[in-house]
Amino acid sequence: MYIWKNPRWFDAEKRQEQIDDHVMHTRKARFGNIELDEDRKKEEVLRHFNRVAPKYDFMNTLLSFGTQYVWKRAAVRKLGLKNGEAVLDVCGGTGDLSILAKKRVGDAGRVVVYDINRAMMQAGRKTSTHAAIRRQLAYVQGDAEFITFPDHTFNAAMVGFGIRNLTHLRRGFSEMYRVLKPGGRILCLEFSRPVNPLFRWLYDFYSFNVMPLLGELLAGSAQSYACLPETIRMFPLPDELSLILNDIGFIDVSHTSMTNGIAVAHVGTKPGRI
């Protein structure tokens, strides 16, 4: 049986070390259990997703037993999208959230998949499922920490399972805030710590024994599929993330836990009216 070294969940003090102030002060950042110079994390993340891009959707569906689609549908519903609205999918990858959003905003609406990794977007564009909808999406390659759109462009901005890979978490959220119109909404769907201790133990065992083994057998990289759960254990817990969103300026921030807290959907609103 493949056995990986299971890292502990970070405590509150260590989780704070993943936030912008500490990263910029120390000039160090982490990607999983690897500590890097601050300016090298982006390069490491790019390499990682270049490796996993060809089988990204297949592996995510397999490893989550298909539950990822339940989480994504539930999360996008919380945005309350309307016909004709403009939506930005930050770290949009292969476009799963974008497809769900496009169904809701209709032909009159606009959905942009925005990702720094071209290989991920290309993998999504070549996928045969929902091919007609994928052709209606716009694909823009760019850095989530420096979004290449003007202020007040979108009615909604969303990020699914990608924000924790940024070097500067607050900067990414601040950029999403900037490009939203007054009254615009944000959605952040991200992994978190399971609530029940027994369930958490089972989740840890699965994450660091089964996932790397399947990653090696099916995608040729055990390290890639151990790195992902490592990043989850360093990420702010739901209440902590809500405080970050409030501090940036979002109001009416709330979060909903799914599957015993494995996934959490945060929503909030930019103050003002169009």
C-alpha positions in Angstrom: 0.0 0.0 0.0 1.3 3.4 -0.9 1.9 5.5 2.2 2.5 9.2 2.0 3.6 11.4 4.9 0.4 13.0 6.2 1.0 16.6 7.2 -1.1 18.0 10.1 -3.7 20.7 9.6 -2.1 24.1 10.2 -3.1 26.0 13.4 -4.4 29.6 13.3 -0.9 31.1 13.6 0.5 29.0 10.8 -2.5 29.7 8.5 -1.8 33.4 8.9 1.6 32.8 7.5 0.0 32.0 4.1 -1.6 35.5 3.9 0.0 38.4 2.0 1.5 40.4 4.8 3.6 37.5 6.1 4.6 36.4 2.5 5.8 39.9 1.6 7.6 40.4 4.9 9.5 37.1 4.7 9.7 36.9 0.9 8.8 33.3 1.2 5.7 31.4 0.0 4.5 27.8 0.2 3.1 25.5 -2.4 2.0 22.5 -0.5 4.9 21.5 1.9 7.4 23.1 -0.4 8.8 26.5 0.7 9.8 28.8 -2.1 11.0 32.3 -2.7 8.0 34.6 -3.1 8.6 35.2 -6.8 9.0 31.5 -7.6 5.6 30.2 -6.5 3.8 31.3 -9.6 6.3 29.4 -11.7 5.9 26.2 -9.6 2.1 26.4 -9.8 2.3 26.8 -13.6 4.5 23.7 -13.8 2.1 21.7 -11.6 -0.9 22.5 -13.6 0.9 21.9 -16.9 1.5 18.3 -15.6 -2.1 17.7 -14.6 -4.0 19.6 -17.3 -4.5 16.6 -19.8 -6.3 14.5 -17.2 -7.5 17.2 -14.8 -11.2 16.8 -15.2 -11.1 13.1 -15.3 -9.0 12.8 -12.2 -11.1 15.4 -10.3 -14.3 13.5 -11.1 -12.7 10.2 -10.1 -11.2 11.4 -6.9 -14.3 13.2 -5.7 -16.6 10.4 -6.8 -18.4 13.0 -9.0 -19.3 15.1 -5.9 -17.4 18.1 -7.3 -20.2 18.8 -9.8 -22.8 18.8 -6.9 -20.6 21.4 -5.1 -20.2 23.5 -8.2 -23.9 23.6 -9.1 -24.9 24.5 -5.5 -22.2 27.2 -5.4 -23.1 28.9 -8.7 -26.8 28.9 -7.6 -25.8 31.1 -4.7 -24.6 33.9 -7.1 -28.2 34.5 -8.2 -27.1 35.1 -11.8 -29.5 36.8 -14.1 -30.0 36.8 -17.9 -27.6 39.1 -19.6 -25.1 39.5 -16.8 -21.3 39.5 -17.3 -19.3 36.9 -15.2 -15.6 36.5 -14.6 -14.3 33.0 -13.7 -11.0 33.6 -12.1 -8.5 30.7 -12.1 -11.2 29.2 -14.4 -9.1 26.3 -15.6 -11.1 23.9 -17.8 -14.3 26.0 -17.4 -16.7 23.9 -15.3 -18.0 26.9 -13.3 -18.1 29.0 -16.5 -20.4 26.5 -18.2 -22.8 26.6 -15.2 -22.8 30.4 -15.2 -23.3 30.6 -19.0 -26.5 28.5 -18.7 -27.8 31.1 -16.3 -26.9 34.3 -18.0 -28.1 33.1 -21.4 -27.1 34.2 -24.9 -27.3 37.8 -23.9 -24.8 37.3 -21.1 -21.0 37.0 -21.2 -18.7 34.6 -19.3 -15.0 34.9 -19.3 -12.7 32.0 -18.3 -9.6 33.7 -16.9 -6.5 31.6 -16.1 -2.8 32.0 -16.1 -2.3 28.5 -17.4 -3.0 28.1 -21.1 -2.8 24.3 -21.0 -5.7 24.1 -18.6 -7.9 26.4 -20.8 -6.9 24.4 -23.9 -7.9 21.1 -22.2 -11.3 22.6 -21.4 -11.8 23.9 -24.9 -11.1 20.5 -26.4 -13.5 18.6 -24.1 -16.5 17.3 -26.0 -19.0 17.6 -23.2 -21.0 20.9 -23.4 -19.1 21.7 -26.6 -21.7 24.2 -27.8 -21.6 26.2 -24.5 -17.8 26.1 -24.5 -17.7 27.8 -27.8 -19.7 30.7 -26.3 -17.2 31.3 -23.6 -14.4 33.8 -23.8 -10.9 32.6 -22.8 -8.3 35.1 -21.5 -4.9 34.1 -20.3 -3.8 36.3 -17.3 -2.6 36.6 -13.8 -5.3 36.5 -11.1 -3.3 38.9 -9.0 -3.3 41.5 -11.8 -6.6 41.1 -13.6 -6.4 42.6 -17.1 -9.9 44.2 -17.1 -11.0 47.7 -16.2 -12.7 48.6 -13.0 -16.5 47.9 -12.7 -16.7 45.5 -15.6 -18.5 42.4 -14.3 -21.8 41.7 -12.4 -20.2 38.6 -10.8 -16.8 37.1 -10.2 -16.1 33.6 -9.1 -13.2 31.4 -8.2 -13.5 27.6 -7.7 -10.7 25.6 -6.0 -8.0 28.0 -7.3 -7.6 30.9 -4.9 -5.4 29.0 -2.5 -2.8 28.6 -5.2 -2.1 32.3 -5.5 1.0 33.7 -3.9 -0.9 36.7 -2.5 -4.4 35.7 -1.5 -5.7 39.1 -0.5 -4.4 40.7 -3.7 -6.4 38.2 -5.8 -9.6 38.9 -3.9 -8.9 42.7 -4.1 -8.6 42.4 -7.9 -11.9 40.6 -8.1 -13.4 43.4 -6.0 -12.0 46.0 -8.3 -13.4 44.6 -11.5 -16.9 44.1 -10.0 -19.6 46.7 -10.7 -21.2 48.3 -7.6 -23.6 45.7 -6.3 -21.7 42.9 -8.0 -21.3 39.5 -6.3 -18.3 37.3 -5.5 -18.3 33.5 -5.1 -15.3 31.6 -3.7 -15.7 27.8 -3.7 -12.8 26.2 -1.9 -11.8 23.1 0.0 -11.7 23.2 3.8 -11.3 21.1 7.0 -14.0 18.5 7.6 -15.9 19.2 10.8 -16.3 15.7 12.2 -13.0 14.3 13.6 -13.6 10.7 12.5 -14.6 11.9 9.0 -11.5 14.1 9.0 -9.3 11.1 9.7 -10.8 9.1 6.9 -10.5 12.1 4.6 -6.8 12.5 5.5 -6.1 8.8 5.0 -7.8 9.0 1.6 -6.0 12.2 0.6 -2.5 11.0 1.4 -2.7 7.3 0.6 -5.3 6.7 -2.1 -5.0 10.0 -4.0 -1.3 9.9 -4.6 -1.4 6.2 -5.6 -4.2 6.9 -8.2 -2.3 10.0 -9.3 0.8 7.9 -10.0 -1.1 5.1 -11.7 -3.5 7.2 -13.8 -1.7 10.5 -14.3 1.9 9.6 -13.8 2.5 11.9 -10.8 2.0 11.0 -7.1 3.6 14.3 -6.0 1.0 16.4 -7.9 -1.9 14.6 -6.1 -0.3 14.9 -2.7 0.5 18.6 -3.2 -3.1 19.5 -3.6 -4.4 18.3 -0.2 -1.3 19.8 1.4 -2.4 23.2 0.2 -5.8 22.7 1.7 -4.4 22.1 5.2 -2.7 25.6 5.1 -5.7 27.5 3.8 -7.8 29.9 6.1 -10.8 28.3 7.7 -14.3 29.6 6.7 -14.7 32.2 9.4 -11.1 33.4 8.7 -11.8 33.7 5.0 -15.0 35.6 5.7 -13.1 38.2 7.7 -10.6 38.6 4.8 -13.5 39.3 2.4 -15.1 41.7 4.8 -11.8 43.5 5.3 -11.4 43.9 1.5 -14.8 45.6 1.4 -17.4 43.0 0.6 -20.6 43.1 2.6 -23.3 40.5 3.3 -20.5 37.8 3.4 -21.8 34.3 4.2 -20.5 30.8 3.7 -22.1 27.4 3.3 -20.4 24.1 4.1 -20.9 21.0 2.0 -20.1 17.3 2.6 -19.2 17.8 6.3 -17.1 20.9 5.4 -14.9 19.4 2.7 -16.0 22.2 0.4 -17.2 25.7 1.4 -18.9 28.3 -0.8 -18.4 31.9 0.3 -20.5 34.7 -1.3 -20.4 38.4 -0.8 -21.5 41.7 -2.4 -19.6 44.8 -3.5 -21.4 47.8 -1.9 -23.3 50.3 -4.0 -25.7 50.3 -6.9 -25.2 50.6 -10.6 
